[in-house]
């Protein structure tokens, strides 16, 4: 890898230099070929293994952990930082540069009471979800690899340490701006420095002045709204939407107790540590705005209040419009088949979508499989087998007639259905599938992880002999709930 060190050289005082704690008997557990391409790599070699495991230095690397703060479950923590992640720099690839982080590489000044390690199960889950979301076209960080070891760590029981090699266009979080606003005793020097670095690195078309600041924050608001619209459309629950887990670029970031919906339940909670449901599935849009408001508060020394409010007011419109676009694609309501939508039509389509989701919840239907099956029907069919899955069949009939009237006449049914198949995946990373891969890996069998990873790279395709990866979970499998333990 060719590394540059823009963050390290331009922002002294924004991090602490650290030394990775190596792994005993490191071994490759998972490897993403297309993520490797992003940073100019091809094969997972033994030399690279030693380097990314923290056992051997990397030419051009500067090892450091960033400092930031954040709102965690609504309460402000004045200093957090990378407690178990060490950055080595920005790797140069054919499509730009990517931050490279060794997540789980040992103690840092920000580890607090932790040991700075990640365990194999959490490393595998982060690897799989990063790559799964990417192939579902959801904005996300990437994962290059998982490295396992025999290094012992203790959680509820003895486990082994592992590292996820994370790639991100940026590791800057909302919490960075909160920290340098609230910890500088009224001085705006570092906050200004951070904002200028962010704009120059990631928004080079903008100027570092009042107009540029306003345009930048508007873009942050819109990117965040788009990310959450993707989550809601695909049925993804992040689980820990603290402001220190929010990427300034609108990428899905810092995965812990995430889950995709199995049975559709709008108030689904995927995090055992969140009994009140602050980060429940249906709360994510509101939390996204709340987090942006905390970011706006941190930016008040630099950006006029009217400009911040203006930007925040674009959130709902951006979220709804992007969600509508994604959901219309799932339903087959898209150009060139339909006329330009009006506000009245937007409202009608939102009601149509909402009523279908309500019927799905009442009938306890699987979210992903129901949408996939829906993609197989044509609006000219008067009776569809999907109808039999709904408890309130008369209500479904009423809804389906409205849907038929909305779609109208489709000239090229085959093309129309094909487009819907590209919007409704067959395969998602269900918790029970991840657990099967984890248990096999813990027993030394990495083939289950490799096969699952391969399936998730083609989520919209019908894959031969892969029906086990698209089935509904059993009641026991559906009951798997994760916590923030790593």
N, C-alpha and C positions, 0 to 999 in steps of 0.2 A: 504494500500500500504506500502511496505517496501522500504524506501528511503535510498540511499547513497548520499554522497556529494563530489564527486571527483572534479568537477569543482570549487565548492565553497571553498574547503579546499586547493586545490593545486594551484589555480590561484588568490590569493588576488590581488586586484588592477585592475582586469579585469571586475569588475562589481560594482554596488552599491546596498547595502541592502535597501530594501523597505518594506512597509507594504501595503498589498492589501486593497483597498477600497471596502467594502462589498456591496452586492446587496440587495435592498429592496424586500421582498416577492419573494425570488428565487424559481424557479421551473424548473424541467427537461423538456426540449424541445425536445432534441434528445439524443440517446444513442446507441453506437456501441458495440454490444456484443463481436465481435471478436477482436476489439481494446482493450476492457476491459480485455480480456484474456491475452493480451500481458503484462499487468502490474499486473496480479494476482487478478483481480476483477471479480465479477460475476453480482451482482444486483445493480441498482442505489438506494441507501438507502437515507433516510432523513439526517442521520448524514453526509454521504459523500457529499450530496448536500450543506449543510452548510459549509463544509470545502472547497470545490472547488469554492463556490461562494465568498470566502474570508471573510465569517462571523465567522469562527471558525478555530482555528489553527490546523495544521496537525502534528501529532507526527513525529519527525524526519525531518521536513521540514525546509529549509533555504530559505527565500524569497529574491530574488535578480533579478536585471535586468542587462543584459550585455551591455557593451559599444563596439561600432564598428563604422566604417565609411563606405563610399561607393560612387561609381559613380552612380548618378541618372540622367537618360536620357542623359548620356554622360558627365555630369559635376561632379566634385569631391566635396563631402560634407565631411569636415574633421572630424565632429563628429555627429553621428546619435545615435544608441543604441536602446534598447527596450523601445519605447515610450508608449506602452500600453500592454506590456507583462511582466509577472512576472514568473520566474522559481521557482519551489519548490524543485528540486533535480532530481536524477535519480532513477526511480522506477524499482525494480527488478521483473522480470517475468520469465516464463519457458524457454524463448528463448533469454535471455539477459536483458540488462537494456535499459530504454527509458527515455529521458528527459521529464519532465512533465511541461507544461507552461500554465498559466492562461491568455489567450489572451483577453484583455479588462477589466482587473482588476484594473484599475485606474492609477493615476498619478505616474510617475517615474521621476528621474532627466533628462531623455532624451525625455520627452514628448513635449518639445519645446512649441509651442502655442496650442497644443492639450489638451484634457481633459483626455487622457489615457483610454477612454472607447471605446468599440465596440458597434455597434447597432445590433439589432436582425437580420436584413436582412444580414449583412455581416458575422455575426457569423454562420448563417444557411448555407450560401453559402460556407464558408470555411469547415464546417463539411461535407457537401455533396460532395464537389469536392475531399477532401482528401480521403474519403472512395470510391468514384467512381473510381478514378485513381488507387487505390490499386487493386480493383477487375478487372480492365482492364489490370493488370500486368505492370503498369507504376511505376517506382521508385518514392516514395512519402513519405512525412510525413503522420501521421495518425491523426484522431480526435476521442477522446474518447466520448465527449459529447458537447451539447449546453445547457447552462443554461440561462433562461430568467428572467425578473424581471419587477417591476413597476418603477424602478429608471429612472427618465426622463433625456434625453440628447437632445441636440439641434444640428441638422445639417442644412439642408435647412428648416426643420420643426421639431416639437417636435417628438422624437422617444423614444424608451425604450432601456436601456442598457442590454447587454448580454455578456456572456463569452463563448469562444470556448476553450475547454480543449484539447490542442494539445500535441501529442506524437511525438517525433523525436529521431532517433538514436543519433543525435547530433544537437545542435543549432548553431554550428560553421559555419560561413559564410565567403565568400571571403573577406567581409568587415572587419572582425576581423584582418586579416593579414595586410590589408591596413592601418588600424588605428595604429597598433603597429609597423608598419614600419615608417610611416610618422609623428607620434606624439611624438617620443622618442628622438628627437634632436640628432640623430646619434648614440644613444645607441641601441644595438641589443639584450639586455638582455631579455626583455619581448617578443620580436619576437621569439627568440630562445626558451624561456620557453613555448610559445604557440605552436610552432611546435613540441616540444618534447612531450607535453601533448597530442596533436592530434595523433601523431604516436603511443604512448604507449596505448592510449585508444581505437583507432579504427583501427590501423594497427600494432598489436603487433608482427607480423612476421618480421617487418622491424626494422633495427637498427637506432639509433639516431646519424648517422654520415653522411658523404657526400654521400656514396652509398645509404644509406637509404633515405636521402632527395630526391635524384634523382628518386628512385623507387616510393616514395610516390607521387611526383608531376606527374609522368607519370600516376599513377593510378587515380589521381584526374582528369586529362585531359580525360582519357578514360571513367570514370564514368559520367562525364559531357556530353561527346559526346553520350553515350548510352541513357541518359535521354532525350536529345533533339531528338535523332532518334525516340524514342517512341512517343514524342509529334507530330512529323511530320507524323508518320505513322497512328496515331489514329485521327489526325485532331484537336489537342488541341493547343490553343493559350493562353500563360500565361499572357501576357498583360503588365507586369512590371518587365522586366529582369534586374533590377539594380543589381550591384554587392553585395549589402547588402541583396538581396533576393536570392542569389545563395548559396546552401548548399555545404559544402566542401565534402560531401559524394555522391553528384550527385543525391539527392532526390528533387523532385518537392516541392517547399517551398514558404511560404508567399503568399497566394492567395488573389488577389484583383479583378480587372476587367477581369477575365479570361473568356474564352468561347470555346466551341467546334464549329467547322465549321457546319453550316447548309448547305446552298448552297455552293458548293466548289468554293472558290475564293482565289487564292494563296496569294494575297496581303491583305487579310482580316485583319482589325484592330478592336480589341475588346475593346479598351480603349478609351473612349471619351476624355481623357486627353492627347492623343498621336496623334494629327492631322497629324503630319508629317510621321507617320508610322514607327518610329524607331523600335518598337517592333511588327510590323506586322508579320503575320504567316510565310511568306516566308523569313523574316529577322532573325528568331530565330537561325538557324545554325550559321550565321555569328556573331550574337551578343554573342552567347556562346563562340566562339573563342576570340572575343574582350574582354569579361570579364575575360577569362583565361589569356590573355595577361596582363591585369591590375593586376591580382593576381601574375603573374610571376614577374612583375615589383616590387611588394612589397616584393618578396622573394629574390631579387638580393643580399641583404646583406649576405644571407646564402647559396644560391645555385649558382653554376657557371653558367654564361650566356650560355655557350655551352650546359649544361645539361638542362636548361630551354627551350632553342630553340629546342633541340632534343625532349623534351616532347611535346611541342606545335605542332611540326610537325607530331605527331601521331594522332592529333585530326581529321583531315579530313578523313584519312583512317578508323579510328575507327567509325566515324559517318556514313560514306557511307556503310561500311560493315554491321553494325548493322541495318541500315535502309533497306539495301537490303534484309537482312535475314527476317525482319518483313514484308516487302512488298511481298517477294516471298511466305511467308506463306499466305498472303491475296489472292494471285493469284493462290496458289496451286503449286508453283514451289519450291519444297523442296525435300530433301532426305526422304525416300530411292528411290524416283521416278526418280531422275535425277542424272546424273554423276557429278563428282566434277567440280565446276565452275572454269573457267579460267578468267584472266583479260579481255579478249575479250568478254567472255560471260557476265561478270559483266557489261561491257559497253553496251552490247546489251540489257540486262535486264533493266538497268537504262533508256535506251531510250524507251523501251516498256512501262515501268511504266509512264514515263514522257508524252508519247503520249496519254495514257489513261486519265491521269489527265487533259491534255489540252482539250481533247474531253469533259470531264465532265464539265470543266469550260465554254466552249463554249455553252454547252447545259444547263447550270445553274442547274445541277443535285445536289441532296442532297448527301453529302459526305458519311455519314454513311449508309443510305438506299441503295445507289447504290452498295457499296461494299458488303453489306449483300445480296442483290439480285444476285450479281455476284457469290456469293458463292453457289447459288442454281443451277447454270447451270453446264453442263458437256461439256468438250471440243469436244465431238463427235457430239453435236447438230449443225446443219447447220444454223438454224434460231432460235434465242433466243428472247424472248419477251422483254428483256432488250434493244434490238436494237431499239425498237420503241421510247425509251426515248431520243435517241440521235438525234440532229438536222441534223448533217452531217452523214447520214446513210451509204453512200458509204465509207466514211473515217473510220467509225466504222467497216464495213465489212473487209476493208483492214487490220485494226489493229487486228481484231478477227482471221483472217486467220493466221497472224504471231503468234498470241498467241497459236492457235491450233498446229501449227508446233513446237512451243517451248515446249509445254506440252508433245506431243507425245502420246503414248499408256499408258493408266492407267488400271492396272489389277483389282484393287478393287475400283470401283467408290464410293461405299458407304463410305468406310473408308476415301478416299480422300476428299469427300465433308465434312465429319464430321470434319476433321482437318481444313478445311477452315472456317467452322462455328466457330471454337474456336479462329480464328484470326480476324473475322469480327463481331463486336458486333451488337446486335439488339437494345440495349438501351444505351444511353449516357445521361449525364446531360445537357440537352438543357436549355438555359436561361429562356425560357418561363415556363418550368417545375419547375425550381427553384423559379421563381417568383410566381407561383401558390401556392407553399408550403409556401413561405414567407408571402403572403397575408393572407392565411388561419391561419397561426400561429399568425400573428398580431391581428387577430380577435378571438384568443383563441382556434382555432381548430388545433391540432397537428397531427391529423390522416393523413392528406395529406402528411406531411413531412415523417411520419413513413412509409407510403405506398411507396413513391418515394424511400426512403432509401432502403427498402426491394427489390424493383425492380432492383436498381443499384448494388445490391450485386450479381446478376446473369445476367450480361450484355450479355452473349453469349447464354443464354437459351431461347427457345420459351416459354413464360409464358402465361398461359391461362387467357383470359379476361384482358390482359394488353396492348392491341393495342394502347390505348390512350397515352402510354408512348413511343411509337416508331414512332408515326406519324410525318410527316413534319409540321413545324410551319406554321401558316398563315402569310401573308405578315406583318401584324401588330405585331405578335409575334416574327417574325424573325428580326424585327427592334429594339429590345431591346439592348441597348448599355450601358455598365457600365462605371463608372468613378472611380477614386481612393478614393472617399469618403467612409468613414467607419462608 
